[in-house]
Amino acid sequence: MNKNTIINLIKEYVQIFIGIIIASIGLKAFLLPNGFLDGGATGIAILLSEKVNIDISVILVLVSIPFLIIGAYTIQKGF
């Protein structure tokens, strides 16, 4: 790997990290306290955490696993 590739890779990881931080702040500071629902895996996790009384972070990881598996198979077929 050359220097530009490594720098671009680091920039991508920093941007992903910032996106995760902003999304988690929005979830914990806005959606949950106000009783709003979101779509997709986050919405499913919010609903399940209210019904089962388990921390939303655990449920969000569990709900996301099938989507990660489907994404991995889709990407492998594309390449």
PDB file of N, CA, C and O in Angstrom, chain B, residues numbered from 101:
ATOM      1  N   MET B 101       0.836  -1.185   0.000  1.00  0.00           N
ATOM      2  CA  MET B 101       0.000   0.000   0.000  1.00  0.00           C
ATOM      3  C   MET B 101       0.879   1.245   0.000  1.00  0.00           C
ATOM      4  O   MET B 101       1.891   1.329   0.696  1.00  0.00           O
ATOM      5  N   ASN B 102       0.453   2.195  -0.801  1.00  0.00           N
ATOM      6  CA  ASN B 102       1.218   3.436  -0.783  1.00  0.00           C
ATOM      7  C   ASN B 102       0.618   4.413   0.231  1.00  0.00           C
ATOM      8  O   ASN B 102      -0.412   4.137   0.845  1.00  0.00           O
ATOM      9  N   LYS B 103       1.273   5.540   0.391  1.00  0.00           N
ATOM     10  CA  LYS B 103       0.900   6.494   1.436  1.00  0.00           C
ATOM     11  C   LYS B 103      -0.492   7.074   1.201  1.00  0.00           C
ATOM     12  O   LYS B 103      -1.247   7.251   2.157  1.00  0.00           O
ATOM     13  N   ASN B 104      -0.852   7.377  -0.061  1.00  0.00           N
ATOM     14  CA  ASN B 104      -2.164   7.961  -0.352  1.00  0.00           C
ATOM     15  C   ASN B 104      -3.295   6.989  -0.039  1.00  0.00           C
ATOM     16  O   ASN B 104      -4.353   7.400   0.438  1.00  0.00           O
ATOM     17  N   THR B 105      -3.080   5.713  -0.302  1.00  0.00           N
ATOM     18  CA  THR B 105      -4.101   4.713  -0.008  1.00  0.00           C
ATOM     19  C   THR B 105      -4.342   4.611   1.487  1.00  0.00           C
ATOM     20  O   THR B 105      -5.486   4.507   1.928  1.00  0.00           O
ATOM     21  N   ILE B 106      -3.289   4.640   2.255  1.00  0.00           N
ATOM     22  CA  ILE B 106      -3.411   4.558   3.712  1.00  0.00           C
ATOM     23  C   ILE B 106      -4.115   5.800   4.259  1.00  0.00           C
ATOM     24  O   ILE B 106      -4.969   5.691   5.139  1.00  0.00           O
ATOM     25  N   ILE B 107      -3.765   6.971   3.745  1.00  0.00           N
ATOM     26  CA  ILE B 107      -4.410   8.209   4.198  1.00  0.00           C
ATOM     27  C   ILE B 107      -5.897   8.194   3.858  1.00  0.00           C
ATOM     28  O   ILE B 107      -6.722   8.580   4.685  1.00  0.00           O
ATOM     29  N   ASN B 108      -6.249   7.752   2.648  1.00  0.00           N
ATOM     30  CA  ASN B 108      -7.657   7.675   2.261  1.00  0.00           C
ATOM     31  C   ASN B 108      -8.416   6.672   3.126  1.00  0.00           C
ATOM     32  O   ASN B 108      -9.570   6.910   3.483  1.00  0.00           O
ATOM     33  N   LEU B 109      -7.785   5.567   3.460  1.00  0.00           N
ATOM     34  CA  LEU B 109      -8.415   4.566   4.318  1.00  0.00           C
ATOM     35  C   LEU B 109      -8.659   5.122   5.722  1.00  0.00           C
ATOM     36  O   LEU B 109      -9.718   4.893   6.307  1.00  0.00           O
ATOM     37  N   ILE B 110      -7.696   5.841   6.249  1.00  0.00           N
ATOM     38  CA  ILE B 110      -7.856   6.458   7.563  1.00  0.00           C
ATOM     39  C   ILE B 110      -8.970   7.501   7.534  1.00  0.00           C
ATOM     40  O   ILE B 110      -9.764   7.583   8.472  1.00  0.00           O
ATOM     41  N   LYS B 111      -9.039   8.301   6.465  1.00  0.00           N
ATOM     42  CA  LYS B 111     -10.112   9.296   6.343  1.00  0.00           C
ATOM     43  C   LYS B 111     -11.488   8.627   6.314  1.00  0.00           C
ATOM     44  O   LYS B 111     -12.427   9.117   6.941  1.00  0.00           O
ATOM     45  N   GLU B 112     -11.611   7.526   5.602  1.00  0.00           N
ATOM     46  CA  GLU B 112     -12.885   6.819   5.534  1.00  0.00           C
ATOM     47  C   GLU B 112     -13.294   6.289   6.903  1.00  0.00           C
ATOM     48  O   GLU B 112     -14.459   6.400   7.285  1.00  0.00           O
ATOM     49  N   TYR B 113     -12.356   5.719   7.639  1.00  0.00           N
ATOM     50  CA  TYR B 113     -12.671   5.204   8.969  1.00  0.00           C
ATOM     51  C   TYR B 113     -13.048   6.329   9.934  1.00  0.00           C
ATOM     52  O   TYR B 113     -13.940   6.149  10.763  1.00  0.00           O
ATOM     53  N   VAL B 114     -12.394   7.468   9.844  1.00  0.00           N
ATOM     54  CA  VAL B 114     -12.732   8.610  10.699  1.00  0.00           C
ATOM     55  C   VAL B 114     -14.143   9.106  10.365  1.00  0.00           C
ATOM     56  O   VAL B 114     -14.916   9.428  11.267  1.00  0.00           O
ATOM     57  N   GLN B 115     -14.477   9.168   9.082  1.00  0.00           N
ATOM     58  CA  GLN B 115     -15.815   9.604   8.690  1.00  0.00           C
ATOM     59  C   GLN B 115     -16.884   8.620   9.154  1.00  0.00           C
ATOM     60  O   GLN B 115     -17.956   9.041   9.589  1.00  0.00           O
ATOM     61  N   ILE B 116     -16.618   7.336   9.071  1.00  0.00           N
ATOM     62  CA  ILE B 116     -17.558   6.331   9.570  1.00  0.00           C
ATOM     63  C   ILE B 116     -17.735   6.484  11.072  1.00  0.00           C
ATOM     64  O   ILE B 116     -18.857   6.418  11.575  1.00  0.00           O
ATOM     65  N   PHE B 117     -16.643   6.687  11.788  1.00  0.00           N
ATOM     66  CA  PHE B 117     -16.701   6.861  13.241  1.00  0.00           C
ATOM     67  C   PHE B 117     -17.522   8.092  13.613  1.00  0.00           C
ATOM     68  O   PHE B 117     -18.340   8.035  14.531  1.00  0.00           O
ATOM     69  N   ILE B 118     -17.313   9.199  12.911  1.00  0.00           N
ATOM     70  CA  ILE B 118     -18.082  10.417  13.179  1.00  0.00           C
ATOM     71  C   ILE B 118     -19.566  10.182  12.894  1.00  0.00           C
ATOM     72  O   ILE B 118     -20.419  10.646  13.651  1.00  0.00           O
ATOM     73  N   GLY B 119     -19.881   9.476  11.825  1.00  0.00           N
ATOM     74  CA  GLY B 119     -21.273   9.160  11.503  1.00  0.00           C
ATOM     75  C   GLY B 119     -21.934   8.314  12.571  1.00  0.00           C
ATOM     76  O   GLY B 119     -23.096   8.539  12.913  1.00  0.00           O
ATOM     77  N   ILE B 120     -21.212   7.350  13.099  1.00  0.00           N
ATOM     78  CA  ILE B 120     -21.745   6.506  14.171  1.00  0.00           C
ATOM     79  C   ILE B 120     -22.011   7.334  15.422  1.00  0.00           C
ATOM     80  O   ILE B 120     -23.043   7.162  16.070  1.00  0.00           O
ATOM     81  N   ILE B 121     -21.096   8.225  15.764  1.00  0.00           N
ATOM     82  CA  ILE B 121     -21.269   9.080  16.936  1.00  0.00           C
ATOM     83  C   ILE B 121     -22.495   9.980  16.767  1.00  0.00           C
ATOM     84  O   ILE B 121     -23.293  10.108  17.695  1.00  0.00           O
ATOM     85  N   ILE B 122     -22.654  10.598  15.607  1.00  0.00           N
ATOM     86  CA  ILE B 122     -23.794  11.483  15.371  1.00  0.00           C
ATOM     87  C   ILE B 122     -25.101  10.703  15.412  1.00  0.00           C
ATOM     88  O   ILE B 122     -26.085  11.178  15.980  1.00  0.00           O
ATOM     89  N   ALA B 123     -25.126   9.510  14.815  1.00  0.00           N
ATOM     90  CA  ALA B 123     -26.341   8.693  14.830  1.00  0.00           C
ATOM     91  C   ALA B 123     -26.701   8.263  16.247  1.00  0.00           C
ATOM     92  O   ALA B 123     -27.878   8.262  16.609  1.00  0.00           O
ATOM     93  N   SER B 124     -25.714   7.900  17.048  1.00  0.00           N
ATOM     94  CA  SER B 124     -26.007   7.473  18.419  1.00  0.00           C
ATOM     95  C   SER B 124     -26.468   8.644  19.279  1.00  0.00           C
ATOM     96  O   SER B 124     -27.322   8.466  20.148  1.00  0.00           O
ATOM     97  N   ILE B 125     -25.924   9.826  19.058  1.00  0.00           N
ATOM     98  CA  ILE B 125     -26.395  11.002  19.787  1.00  0.00           C
ATOM     99  C   ILE B 125     -27.841  11.309  19.406  1.00  0.00           C
ATOM    100  O   ILE B 125     -28.660  11.617  20.272  1.00  0.00           O
ATOM    101  N   GLY B 126     -28.150  11.228  18.130  1.00  0.00           N
ATOM    102  CA  GLY B 126     -29.524  11.459  17.691  1.00  0.00           C
ATOM    103  C   GLY B 126     -30.491  10.455  18.285  1.00  0.00           C
ATOM    104  O   GLY B 126     -31.614  10.803  18.650  1.00  0.00           O
ATOM    105  N   LEU B 127     -30.058   9.218  18.380  1.00  0.00           N
ATOM    106  CA  LEU B 127     -30.917   8.168  18.934  1.00  0.00           C
ATOM    107  C   LEU B 127     -31.153   8.374  20.426  1.00  0.00           C
ATOM    108  O   LEU B 127     -32.295   8.385  20.885  1.00  0.00           O
ATOM    109  N   LYS B 128     -30.071   8.538  21.177  1.00  0.00           N
ATOM    110  CA  LYS B 128     -30.182   8.635  22.639  1.00  0.00           C
ATOM    111  C   LYS B 128     -30.704   9.998  23.110  1.00  0.00           C
ATOM    112  O   LYS B 128     -31.385  10.072  24.133  1.00  0.00           O
ATOM    113  N   ALA B 129     -30.397  11.068  22.383  1.00  0.00           N
ATOM    114  CA  ALA B 129     -30.769  12.397  22.854  1.00  0.00           C
ATOM    115  C   ALA B 129     -32.075  12.904  22.257  1.00  0.00           C
ATOM    116  O   ALA B 129     -32.682  13.818  22.814  1.00  0.00           O
ATOM    117  N   PHE B 130     -32.527  12.333  21.133  1.00  0.00           N
ATOM    118  CA  PHE B 130     -33.716  12.872  20.481  1.00  0.00           C
ATOM    119  C   PHE B 130     -34.826  11.840  20.322  1.00  0.00           C
ATOM    120  O   PHE B 130     -35.949  12.070  20.771  1.00  0.00           O
ATOM    121  N   LEU B 131     -34.533  10.722  19.698  1.00  0.00           N
ATOM    122  CA  LEU B 131     -35.587   9.750  19.406  1.00  0.00           C
ATOM    123  C   LEU B 131     -36.144   9.091  20.662  1.00  0.00           C
ATOM    124  O   LEU B 131     -37.355   9.103  20.879  1.00  0.00           O
ATOM    125  N   LEU B 132     -35.284   8.520  21.485  1.00  0.00           N
ATOM    126  CA  LEU B 132     -35.753   7.779  22.654  1.00  0.00           C
ATOM    127  C   LEU B 132     -36.457   8.643  23.696  1.00  0.00           C
ATOM    128  O   LEU B 132     -37.529   8.253  24.161  1.00  0.00           O
ATOM    129  N   PRO B 133     -35.911   9.799  24.090  1.00  0.00           N
ATOM    130  CA  PRO B 133     -36.603  10.587  25.111  1.00  0.00           C
ATOM    131  C   PRO B 133     -37.965  11.122  24.665  1.00  0.00           C
ATOM    132  O   PRO B 133     -38.856  11.311  25.493  1.00  0.00           O
ATOM    133  N   ASN B 134     -38.131  11.365  23.375  1.00  0.00           N
ATOM    134  CA  ASN B 134     -39.378  11.928  22.865  1.00  0.00           C
ATOM    135  C   ASN B 134     -40.363  10.871  22.389  1.00  0.00           C
ATOM    136  O   ASN B 134     -41.465  11.214  21.961  1.00  0.00           O
ATOM    137  N   GLY B 135     -39.998   9.610  22.452  1.00  0.00           N
ATOM    138  CA  GLY B 135     -40.902   8.535  22.077  1.00  0.00           C
ATOM    139  C   GLY B 135     -41.092   8.364  20.588  1.00  0.00           C
ATOM    140  O   GLY B 135     -42.079   7.763  20.164  1.00  0.00           O
ATOM    141  N   PHE B 136     -40.172   8.878  19.775  1.00  0.00           N
ATOM    142  CA  PHE B 136     -40.268   8.727  18.330  1.00  0.00           C
ATOM    143  C   PHE B 136     -39.765   7.367  17.900  1.00  0.00           C
ATOM    144  O   PHE B 136     -38.957   6.742  18.587  1.00  0.00           O
ATOM    145  N   LEU B 137     -40.253   6.913  16.750  1.00  0.00           N
ATOM    146  CA  LEU B 137     -39.750   5.680  16.149  1.00  0.00           C
ATOM    147  C   LEU B 137     -38.981   6.010  14.892  1.00  0.00           C
ATOM    148  O   LEU B 137     -39.228   7.026  14.242  1.00  0.00           O
ATOM    149  N   ASP B 138     -38.059   5.155  14.562  1.00  0.00           N
ATOM    150  CA  ASP B 138     -37.260   5.292  13.352  1.00  0.00           C
ATOM    151  C   ASP B 138     -37.599   4.117  12.457  1.00  0.00           C
ATOM    152  O   ASP B 138     -38.283   3.188  12.884  1.00  0.00           O
ATOM    153  N   GLY B 139     -37.140   4.148  11.250  1.00  0.00           N
ATOM    154  CA  GLY B 139     -37.380   3.040  10.340  1.00  0.00           C
ATOM    155  C   GLY B 139     -36.250   2.037  10.373  1.00  0.00           C
ATOM    156  O   GLY B 139     -35.193   2.298  10.948  1.00  0.00           O
ATOM    157  N   GLY B 140     -36.466   0.915   9.769  1.00  0.00           N
ATOM    158  CA  GLY B 140     -35.436  -0.100   9.616  1.00  0.00           C
ATOM    159  C   GLY B 140     -35.084  -0.819  10.894  1.00  0.00           C
ATOM    160  O   GLY B 140     -35.921  -1.015  11.775  1.00  0.00           O
ATOM    161  N   ALA B 141     -33.824  -1.210  10.976  1.00  0.00           N
ATOM    162  CA  ALA B 141     -33.348  -1.988  12.118  1.00  0.00           C
ATOM    163  C   ALA B 141     -33.434  -1.190  13.418  1.00  0.00           C
ATOM    164  O   ALA B 141     -33.694  -1.757  14.480  1.00  0.00           O
ATOM    165  N   THR B 142     -33.217   0.117  13.339  1.00  0.00           N
ATOM    166  CA  THR B 142     -33.298   0.944  14.537  1.00  0.00           C
ATOM    167  C   THR B 142     -34.720   0.980  15.080  1.00  0.00           C
ATOM    168  O   THR B 142     -34.922   0.897  16.291  1.00  0.00           O
ATOM    169  N   GLY B 143     -35.699   1.102  14.205  1.00  0.00           N
ATOM    170  CA  GLY B 143     -37.093   1.103  14.646  1.00  0.00           C
ATOM    171  C   GLY B 143     -37.501  -0.213  15.270  1.00  0.00           C
ATOM    172  O   GLY B 143     -38.199  -0.241  16.284  1.00  0.00           O
ATOM    173  N   ILE B 144     -37.063  -1.306  14.662  1.00  0.00           N
ATOM    174  CA  ILE B 144     -37.344  -2.629  15.227  1.00  0.00           C
ATOM    175  C   ILE B 144     -36.702  -2.760  16.605  1.00  0.00           C
ATOM    176  O   ILE B 144     -37.311  -3.296  17.531  1.00  0.00           O
ATOM    177  N   ALA B 145     -35.473  -2.270  16.738  1.00  0.00           N
ATOM    178  CA  ALA B 145     -34.778  -2.346  18.026  1.00  0.00           C
ATOM    179  C   ALA B 145     -35.466  -1.490  19.090  1.00  0.00           C
ATOM    180  O   ALA B 145     -35.540  -1.887  20.253  1.00  0.00           O
ATOM    181  N   ILE B 146     -35.969  -0.316  18.696  1.00  0.00           N
ATOM    182  CA  ILE B 146     -36.679   0.536  19.655  1.00  0.00           C
ATOM    183  C   ILE B 146     -37.940  -0.164  20.140  1.00  0.00           C
ATOM    184  O   ILE B 146     -38.215  -0.194  21.339  1.00  0.00           O
ATOM    185  N   LEU B 147     -38.708  -0.729  19.210  1.00  0.00           N
ATOM    186  CA  LEU B 147     -39.933  -1.431  19.593  1.00  0.00           C
ATOM    187  C   LEU B 147     -39.640  -2.616  20.504  1.00  0.00           C
ATOM    188  O   LEU B 147     -40.309  -2.803  21.521  1.00  0.00           O
ATOM    189  N   LEU B 148     -38.643  -3.415  20.142  1.00  0.00           N
ATOM    190  CA  LEU B 148     -38.316  -4.586  20.956  1.00  0.00           C
ATOM    191  C   LEU B 148     -37.790  -4.197  22.338  1.00  0.00           C
ATOM    192  O   LEU B 148     -38.103  -4.857  23.329  1.00  0.00           O
ATOM    193  N   SER B 149     -36.996  -3.134  22.406  1.00  0.00           N
ATOM    194  CA  SER B 149     -36.457  -2.729  23.710  1.00  0.00           C
ATOM    195  C   SER B 149     -37.565  -2.245  24.642  1.00  0.00           C
ATOM    196  O   SER B 149     -37.454  -2.394  25.859  1.00  0.00           O
ATOM    197  N   GLU B 150     -38.620  -1.675  24.092  1.00  0.00           N
ATOM    198  CA  GLU B 150     -39.755  -1.252  24.923  1.00  0.00           C
ATOM    199  C   GLU B 150     -40.547  -2.451  25.426  1.00  0.00           C
ATOM    200  O   GLU B 150     -41.027  -2.445  26.559  1.00  0.00           O
ATOM    201  N   LYS B 151     -40.687  -3.474  24.597  1.00  0.00           N
ATOM    202  CA  LYS B 151     -41.499  -4.636  24.960  1.00  0.00           C
ATOM    203  C   LYS B 151     -40.757  -5.635  25.842  1.00  0.00           C
ATOM    204  O   LYS B 151     -41.350  -6.213  26.753  1.00  0.00           O
ATOM    205  N   VAL B 152     -39.462  -5.844  25.580  1.00  0.00           N
ATOM    206  CA  VAL B 152     -38.708  -6.885  26.267  1.00  0.00           C
ATOM    207  C   VAL B 152     -37.916  -6.330  27.451  1.00  0.00           C
ATOM    208  O   VAL B 152     -37.443  -7.095  28.291  1.00  0.00           O
ATOM    209  N   ASN B 153     -37.768  -5.000  27.522  1.00  0.00           N
ATOM    210  CA  ASN B 153     -37.037  -4.334  28.597  1.00  0.00           C
ATOM    211  C   ASN B 153     -35.565  -4.748  28.650  1.00  0.00           C
ATOM    212  O   ASN B 153     -35.006  -5.002  29.717  1.00  0.00           O
ATOM    213  N   ILE B 154     -34.959  -4.807  27.463  1.00  0.00           N
ATOM    214  CA  ILE B 154     -33.515  -5.049  27.327  1.00  0.00           C
ATOM    215  C   ILE B 154     -32.912  -3.785  26.733  1.00  0.00           C
ATOM    216  O   ILE B 154     -33.582  -3.072  25.986  1.00  0.00           O
ATOM    217  N   ASP B 155     -31.670  -3.503  27.053  1.00  0.00           N
ATOM    218  CA  ASP B 155     -31.010  -2.302  26.550  1.00  0.00           C
ATOM    219  C   ASP B 155     -31.040  -2.271  25.025  1.00  0.00           C
ATOM    220  O   ASP B 155     -30.823  -3.292  24.373  1.00  0.00           O
ATOM    221  N   ILE B 156     -31.304  -1.114  24.470  1.00  0.00           N
ATOM    222  CA  ILE B 156     -31.463  -0.970  23.027  1.00  0.00           C
ATOM    223  C   ILE B 156     -30.169  -1.280  22.276  1.00  0.00           C
ATOM    224  O   ILE B 156     -30.221  -1.755  21.141  1.00  0.00           O
ATOM    225  N   SER B 157     -29.024  -1.026  22.877  1.00  0.00           N
ATOM    226  CA  SER B 157     -27.763  -1.281  22.176  1.00  0.00           C
ATOM    227  C   SER B 157     -27.575  -2.769  21.898  1.00  0.00           C
ATOM    228  O   SER B 157     -27.063  -3.140  20.842  1.00  0.00           O
ATOM    229  N   VAL B 158     -27.980  -3.614  22.827  1.00  0.00           N
ATOM    230  CA  VAL B 158     -27.866  -5.063  22.629  1.00  0.00           C
ATOM    231  C   VAL B 158     -28.825  -5.515  21.531  1.00  0.00           C
ATOM    232  O   VAL B 158     -28.452  -6.292  20.652  1.00  0.00           O
ATOM    233  N   ILE B 159     -30.057  -5.025  21.587  1.00  0.00           N
ATOM    234  CA  ILE B 159     -31.056  -5.432  20.588  1.00  0.00           C
ATOM    235  C   ILE B 159     -30.675  -4.917  19.213  1.00  0.00           C
ATOM    236  O   ILE B 159     -30.871  -5.619  18.221  1.00  0.00           O
ATOM    237  N   LEU B 160     -30.134  -3.708  19.127  1.00  0.00           N
ATOM    238  CA  LEU B 160     -29.744  -3.154  17.825  1.00  0.00           C
ATOM    239  C   LEU B 160     -28.661  -3.996  17.165  1.00  0.00           C
ATOM    240  O   LEU B 160     -28.694  -4.210  15.954  1.00  0.00           O
ATOM    241  N   VAL B 161     -27.717  -4.466  17.941  1.00  0.00           N
ATOM    242  CA  VAL B 161     -26.675  -5.342  17.386  1.00  0.00           C
ATOM    243  C   VAL B 161     -27.291  -6.653  16.904  1.00  0.00           C
ATOM    244  O   VAL B 161     -26.965  -7.131  15.817  1.00  0.00           O
ATOM    245  N   LEU B 162     -28.182  -7.234  17.708  1.00  0.00           N
ATOM    246  CA  LEU B 162     -28.802  -8.508  17.330  1.00  0.00           C
ATOM    247  C   LEU B 162     -29.687  -8.367  16.093  1.00  0.00           C
ATOM    248  O   LEU B 162     -29.705  -9.255  15.240  1.00  0.00           O
ATOM    249  N   VAL B 163     -30.413  -7.266  15.991  1.00  0.00           N
ATOM    250  CA  VAL B 163     -31.281  -7.048  14.829  1.00  0.00           C
ATOM    251  C   VAL B 163     -30.450  -6.773  13.577  1.00  0.00           C
ATOM    252  O   VAL B 163     -30.883  -7.104  12.473  1.00  0.00           O
ATOM    253  N   SER B 164     -29.282  -6.181  13.723  1.00  0.00           N
ATOM    254  CA  SER B 164     -28.448  -5.825  12.579  1.00  0.00           C
ATOM    255  C   SER B 164     -27.685  -7.011  11.996  1.00  0.00           C
ATOM    256  O   SER B 164     -27.270  -6.962  10.838  1.00  0.00           O
ATOM    257  N   ILE B 165     -27.495  -8.059  12.763  1.00  0.00           N
ATOM    258  CA  ILE B 165     -26.704  -9.202  12.295  1.00  0.00           C
ATOM    259  C   ILE B 165     -27.240  -9.812  10.997  1.00  0.00           C
ATOM    260  O   ILE B 165     -26.450 -10.056  10.085  1.00  0.00           O
ATOM    261  N   PRO B 166     -28.548 -10.070  10.872  1.00  0.00           N
ATOM    262  CA  PRO B 166     -29.027 -10.621   9.592  1.00  0.00           C
ATOM    263  C   PRO B 166     -28.753  -9.702   8.400  1.00  0.00           C
ATOM    264  O   PRO B 166     -28.452 -10.179   7.306  1.00  0.00           O
ATOM    265  N   PHE B 167     -28.856  -8.390   8.608  1.00  0.00           N
ATOM    266  CA  PHE B 167     -28.579  -7.455   7.520  1.00  0.00           C
ATOM    267  C   PHE B 167     -27.097  -7.465   7.146  1.00  0.00           C
ATOM    268  O   PHE B 167     -26.758  -7.321   5.972  1.00  0.00           O
ATOM    269  N   LEU B 168     -26.221  -7.630   8.121  1.00  0.00           N
ATOM    270  CA  LEU B 168     -24.792  -7.729   7.834  1.00  0.00           C
ATOM    271  C   LEU B 168     -24.481  -8.995   7.033  1.00  0.00           C
ATOM    272  O   LEU B 168     -23.660  -8.971   6.117  1.00  0.00           O
ATOM    273  N   ILE B 169     -25.138 -10.089   7.382  1.00  0.00           N
ATOM    274  CA  ILE B 169     -24.925 -11.343   6.656  1.00  0.00           C
ATOM    275  C   ILE B 169     -25.419 -11.222   5.217  1.00  0.00           C
ATOM    276  O   ILE B 169     -24.730 -11.628   4.282  1.00  0.00           O
ATOM    277  N   ILE B 170     -26.615 -10.663   5.045  1.00  0.00           N
ATOM    278  CA  ILE B 170     -27.152 -10.470   3.692  1.00  0.00           C
ATOM    279  C   ILE B 170     -26.240  -9.554   2.883  1.00  0.00           C
ATOM    280  O   ILE B 170     -25.986  -9.809   1.705  1.00  0.00           O
ATOM    281  N   GLY B 171     -25.749  -8.486   3.514  1.00  0.00           N
ATOM    282  CA  GLY B 171     -24.838  -7.575   2.821  1.00  0.00           C
ATOM    283  C   GLY B 171     -23.539  -8.246   2.422  1.00  0.00           C
ATOM    284  O   GLY B 171     -23.013  -7.982   1.341  1.00  0.00           O
ATOM    285  N   ALA B 172     -23.016  -9.109   3.278  1.00  0.00           N
ATOM    286  CA  ALA B 172     -21.770  -9.807   2.962  1.00  0.00           C
ATOM    287  C   ALA B 172     -21.954 -10.720   1.757  1.00  0.00           C
ATOM    288  O   ALA B 172     -21.094 -10.768   0.878  1.00  0.00           O
ATOM    289  N   TYR B 173     -23.076 -11.447   1.709  1.00  0.00           N
ATOM    290  CA  TYR B 173     -23.324 -12.302   0.550  1.00  0.00           C
ATOM    291  C   TYR B 173     -23.547 -11.495  -0.715  1.00  0.00           C
ATOM    292  O   TYR B 173     -23.119 -11.909  -1.793  1.00  0.00           O
ATOM    293  N   THR B 174     -24.207 -10.356  -0.605  1.00  0.00           N
ATOM    294  CA  THR B 174     -24.459  -9.517  -1.779  1.00  0.00           C
ATOM    295  C   THR B 174     -23.166  -8.942  -2.333  1.00  0.00           C
ATOM    296  O   THR B 174     -22.964  -8.922  -3.547  1.00  0.00           O
ATOM    297  N   ILE B 175     -22.299  -8.480  -1.460  1.00  0.00           N
ATOM    298  CA  ILE B 175     -21.026  -7.912  -1.908  1.00  0.00           C
ATOM    299  C   ILE B 175     -20.146  -8.982  -2.537  1.00  0.00           C
ATOM    300  O   ILE B 175     -19.482  -8.723  -3.541  1.00  0.00           O
ATOM    301  N   GLN B 176     -20.132 -10.179  -1.962  1.00  0.00           N
ATOM    302  CA  GLN B 176     -19.310 -11.245  -2.531  1.00  0.00           C
ATOM    303  C   GLN B 176     -19.771 -11.599  -3.934  1.00  0.00           C
ATOM    304  O   GLN B 176     -18.937 -11.865  -4.799  1.00  0.00           O
ATOM    305  N   LYS B 177     -21.063 -11.611  -4.184  1.00  0.00           N
ATOM    306  CA  LYS B 177     -21.566 -11.925  -5.521  1.00  0.00           C
ATOM    307  C   LYS B 177     -21.211 -10.822  -6.510  1.00  0.00           C
ATOM    308  O   LYS B 177     -20.983 -11.095  -7.689  1.00  0.00           O
ATOM    309  N   GLY B 178     -21.163  -9.570  -6.038  1.00  0.00           N
ATOM    310  CA  GLY B 178     -20.853  -8.444  -6.921  1.00  0.00           C
ATOM    311  C   GLY B 178     -19.410  -8.434  -7.372  1.00  0.00           C
ATOM    312  O   GLY B 178     -19.102  -7.949  -8.461  1.00  0.00           O
ATOM    313  N   PHE B 179     -18.531  -8.957  -6.558  1.00  0.00           N
ATOM    314  CA  PHE B 179     -17.125  -8.949  -6.908  1.00  0.00           C
ATOM    315  C   PHE B 179     -16.676 -10.300  -7.393  1.00  0.00           C
ATOM    316  O   PHE B 179     -15.507 -10.477  -7.734  1.00  0.00           O
TER     317      PHE B 179
END
